[in-house]
Amino acid sequence: MKHRYRPTDFLTAWLVAVQFLTKIPVRLRALPSERQTALAVVFYPLVGVLIGLILAGFTQAVGFLPSVLAAALMVVAWIWLTGGLHLDGLADIADAWLGGWGEKERTLTIMKDPTCGAMGVLALIAGVLIKFAAVHTLLTFGGAALGLMIAPVVGRLVILWLFLRAPYVRKNGIGSPISTHLPKTATAGVLAIGVLLVILSVAFGFGLWAAAWLAGALMAFLWYYRRAWQRLIGGVTGDVIGAAVELGEMLTLLVMAGVLAWQMVS
């Protein structure tokens, strides 16, 4: 039987999404149900828009500073705003990928380990440096505000795609009830609309070539990423999804920064 949502379910789902994905203080009157938690996924891209708007506004606030300092402050603000939520996943999968030796159970065990290994630390440093360099490039060539609005949206759209296209392997994981109760039709619709709006925004802001490069790069990344983890552990976990958010954001920033720099010097 098809479940019908009440208007209050949508409000609760929105608040759950904001509370989970950001450090913005949100109070819930009651513990959300599993269905409300799953419905919150539909609002993830909208939370990405909220994050992007805040970062774009912060870009204007620090615009008077030297570009290197401004870029550093923006990356720090980004990490603070999201609580570094997905950076944790990036570190965990880096440790698990190297230390798992291709074994499913060993890989999953390493992901659950609360300590961070050498590979995890290196992945964190590399991720932050890549974001810093890309944001600095966008600041230098005048595309930071739009770039910082688009990247968080892409990262959250990646979550929707993975929940639709890959099985969740941990029965008691944080994403298990989401995978079970996910409203797939609504999620697919939001994903399609979100992708279209992102491509149009990039095309108008950075040009058709940038939109084409971004679409191609993201499709190649997601195809390989899902395939690699499906072969290794049979699907995805919260860490795998979280890391994909960071990697999707990095890839988006790199493509836009690279295309913009090429346009300016050619």
C-alpha positions as CSV (number, residue, x, y, z in Angstrom):
1,M,0.0,0.0,0.0
2,K,1.3,3.4,-1.0
3,H,2.2,5.6,2.0
4,R,0.6,9.1,2.0
5,Y,2.6,11.9,3.6
6,R,0.9,14.6,5.7
7,P,1.9,18.2,5.3
8,T,3.7,18.1,8.7
9,D,5.8,15.2,7.4
10,F,7.3,17.5,4.7
11,L,8.1,20.2,7.3
12,T,9.7,17.7,9.6
13,A,11.7,16.2,6.7
14,W,13.0,19.6,5.7
15,L,14.1,20.3,9.3
16,V,15.7,16.8,9.5
17,A,17.7,17.5,6.3
18,V,18.9,20.9,7.6
19,Q,19.8,19.5,11.0
20,F,21.7,16.5,9.6
21,L,23.6,18.3,6.8
22,T,24.5,21.6,8.5
23,K,25.4,23.2,11.8
24,I,22.4,25.5,11.6
25,P,20.6,25.2,14.9
26,V,17.3,23.3,14.3
27,R,14.9,22.0,17.0
28,L,12.6,19.1,16.4
29,R,9.6,18.7,18.6
30,A,9.8,14.9,18.4
31,L,12.1,12.2,17.1
32,P,11.4,11.8,13.4
33,S,10.0,8.5,12.1
34,E,12.0,6.4,9.7
35,R,9.7,7.5,6.8
36,Q,10.3,11.2,7.6
37,T,14.0,10.6,7.8
38,A,13.9,8.9,4.4
39,L,11.7,11.7,3.0
40,A,14.4,14.2,4.1
41,V,16.6,13.0,1.3
42,V,14.3,14.7,-1.2
43,F,15.3,18.0,0.5
44,Y,19.0,17.4,0.5
45,P,19.6,19.4,-2.8
46,L,17.6,22.3,-1.3
47,V,19.9,22.2,1.7
48,G,22.7,22.3,-0.8
49,V,21.2,25.5,-2.2
50,L,21.0,26.9,1.3
51,I,24.7,26.1,1.9
52,G,25.6,27.6,-1.4
53,L,23.7,30.9,-0.7
54,I,25.5,31.3,2.6
55,L,28.9,30.6,1.1
56,A,28.2,33.0,-1.8
57,G,27.2,35.7,0.7
58,F,30.4,35.0,2.7
59,T,32.3,35.4,-0.5
60,Q,31.1,39.0,-0.8
61,A,31.9,39.6,2.9
62,V,35.5,38.6,2.5
63,G,35.9,40.0,-1.0
64,F,38.1,42.9,0.2
65,L,40.8,40.5,1.5
66,P,43.7,39.1,-0.6
67,S,42.4,36.2,-2.6
68,V,44.6,33.6,-0.8
69,L,43.3,34.6,2.6
70,A,39.7,34.9,1.3
71,A,39.9,31.4,-0.2
72,A,41.2,30.0,3.0
73,L,38.5,31.6,5.1
74,M,35.8,30.4,2.7
75,V,37.0,26.8,2.9
76,V,37.1,27.0,6.7
77,A,33.6,28.5,6.7
78,W,32.4,25.7,4.4
79,I,33.8,23.0,6.8
80,W,32.3,24.8,9.8
81,L,28.9,25.1,8.2
82,T,28.6,21.4,7.4
83,G,30.4,20.3,10.5
84,G,33.0,18.4,8.4
85,L,30.3,15.7,8.1
86,H,31.4,14.3,4.8
87,L,35.2,14.8,5.4
88,D,34.9,12.0,7.9
89,G,33.6,9.7,5.2
90,L,36.5,10.7,2.9
91,A,39.1,9.8,5.6
92,D,37.3,6.5,6.4
93,I,37.1,5.2,2.8
94,A,40.7,6.2,2.2
95,D,41.9,4.1,5.1
96,A,39.5,1.3,4.2
97,W,40.5,1.2,0.5
98,L,44.2,0.9,1.4
99,G,43.9,-1.3,4.5
100,G,41.1,-3.5,3.4
101,W,43.2,-5.5,1.0
102,G,40.2,-6.1,-1.3
103,E,38.4,-8.0,1.5
104,K,34.8,-7.0,2.2
105,E,34.6,-7.6,5.9
106,R,38.0,-6.1,6.6
107,T,37.1,-3.0,4.6
108,L,33.8,-2.6,6.5
109,T,35.5,-3.1,9.8
110,I,38.1,-0.4,9.0
111,M,35.4,2.0,8.1
112,K,33.8,1.6,11.5
113,D,37.1,2.3,13.3
114,P,36.8,5.7,14.9
115,T,40.6,6.4,14.6
116,C,42.0,8.0,11.5
117,G,45.0,6.3,9.8
118,A,47.8,7.9,7.7
119,M,45.9,7.4,4.5
120,G,42.8,9.1,6.0
121,V,44.9,12.1,7.1
122,L,46.4,12.4,3.7
123,A,43.0,12.2,2.0
124,L,41.7,15.0,4.3
125,I,44.7,17.2,3.5
126,A,44.4,16.6,-0.2
127,G,40.7,17.3,-0.2
128,V,41.0,20.6,1.7
129,L,43.9,21.7,-0.5
130,I,42.1,20.9,-3.7
131,K,39.0,22.9,-2.5
132,F,41.3,25.8,-1.5
133,A,43.1,25.9,-4.8
134,A,39.9,25.7,-6.8
135,V,38.2,28.4,-4.7
136,H,41.3,30.6,-5.0
137,T,41.2,30.2,-8.8
138,L,37.5,31.0,-9.0
139,L,38.1,34.1,-6.8
140,T,41.0,35.2,-9.1
141,F,38.9,35.0,-12.2
142,G,35.5,36.1,-10.8
143,G,33.5,32.9,-10.6
144,A,33.6,32.2,-6.8
145,A,30.0,33.1,-5.9
146,L,28.4,31.0,-8.6
147,G,30.9,28.1,-8.1
148,L,30.2,28.0,-4.4
149,M,26.5,28.0,-5.0
150,I,26.7,25.1,-7.5
151,A,29.2,22.7,-5.8
152,P,27.1,22.0,-2.6
153,V,24.1,21.3,-4.7
154,V,26.0,18.8,-6.8
155,G,27.3,17.1,-3.7
156,R,23.8,16.6,-2.4
157,L,22.5,15.4,-5.7
158,V,25.2,12.7,-5.6
159,I,23.5,11.3,-2.4
160,L,20.2,10.9,-4.2
161,W,21.8,9.2,-7.1
162,L,23.7,6.7,-5.0
163,F,20.6,5.8,-2.9
164,L,18.7,5.2,-6.1
165,R,21.5,3.2,-7.9
166,A,23.3,1.3,-5.2
167,P,22.2,-1.1,-2.4
168,Y,23.0,0.0,1.2
169,V,25.1,-2.8,2.7
170,R,24.9,-2.1,6.5
171,K,21.6,-3.4,8.0
172,N,22.0,-1.3,11.1
173,G,23.7,1.7,9.5
174,I,22.5,5.3,9.5
175,G,21.3,5.0,5.9
176,S,19.5,1.7,6.3
177,P,16.0,3.1,7.1
178,I,16.6,5.7,4.4
179,S,17.3,3.0,1.8
180,T,14.2,1.0,3.0
181,H,11.7,3.8,3.0
182,L,13.1,6.1,0.3
183,P,10.3,7.6,-1.9
184,K,12.0,6.6,-5.1
185,T,9.7,8.3,-7.6
186,A,10.0,11.7,-5.8
187,T,13.7,11.2,-5.3
188,A,14.2,10.5,-9.0
189,G,12.1,13.5,-9.9
190,V,14.1,15.9,-7.7
191,L,17.3,14.4,-9.0
192,A,16.3,15.0,-12.6
193,I,15.2,18.6,-11.9
194,G,18.3,19.3,-9.9
195,V,20.7,18.0,-12.6
196,L,18.9,20.1,-15.2
197,L,19.1,23.3,-13.1
198,V,22.8,22.7,-12.3
199,I,23.6,22.2,-16.0
200,L,21.7,25.3,-17.0
201,S,23.3,27.3,-14.3
202,V,26.8,26.3,-15.3
203,A,26.0,26.9,-19.0
204,F,24.8,30.4,-18.3
205,G,27.5,31.2,-15.8
206,F,30.6,29.5,-17.2
207,G,29.6,28.6,-20.8
208,L,28.4,25.5,-22.6
209,W,31.9,23.9,-22.6
210,A,31.9,24.1,-18.8
211,A,28.5,22.4,-18.6
212,A,29.5,19.7,-21.0
213,W,32.8,19.0,-19.1
214,L,31.0,18.9,-15.8
215,A,28.3,16.6,-17.0
216,G,30.9,14.2,-18.5
217,A,33.2,14.3,-15.6
218,L,30.5,13.6,-13.0
219,M,29.0,10.8,-15.1
220,A,32.4,9.1,-15.4
221,F,33.2,9.6,-11.7
222,L,29.8,8.2,-10.5
223,W,29.9,5.2,-12.9
224,Y,33.4,4.2,-11.7
225,Y,32.8,5.0,-8.0
226,R,29.6,3.0,-7.8
227,R,31.1,0.1,-9.7
228,A,34.2,0.0,-7.6
229,W,32.4,-0.1,-4.3
230,Q,29.8,-2.5,-5.5
231,R,32.5,-4.9,-6.5
232,L,34.4,-4.4,-3.2
233,I,31.6,-4.5,-0.6
234,G,28.5,-5.1,-2.6
235,G,27.1,-1.5,-2.4
236,V,27.5,1.6,-0.4
237,T,27.7,2.7,3.3
238,G,27.3,6.1,5.0
239,D,31.0,6.7,4.7
240,V,31.0,5.8,0.9
241,I,28.1,8.2,0.3
242,G,29.7,11.0,2.5
243,A,33.0,10.7,0.6
244,A,31.1,10.9,-2.7
245,V,29.7,14.2,-1.6
246,E,33.2,15.6,-1.0
247,L,34.6,14.2,-4.2
248,G,31.6,15.5,-6.2
249,E,32.1,19.0,-4.8
250,M,35.8,18.8,-5.5
251,L,35.3,17.7,-9.1
252,T,32.7,20.4,-9.7
253,L,35.0,23.1,-8.4
254,L,37.9,21.8,-10.4
255,V,36.0,21.7,-13.6
256,M,34.6,25.2,-13.2
257,A,37.9,26.6,-12.1
258,G,39.8,24.9,-14.9
259,V,37.4,26.0,-17.6
260,L,37.2,29.6,-16.3
261,A,41.0,29.8,-16.1
262,W,41.4,28.4,-19.6
263,Q,38.8,31.0,-20.9
264,M,40.7,33.8,-19.3
265,V,44.1,33.0,-20.6
266,S,43.2,31.8,-24.1
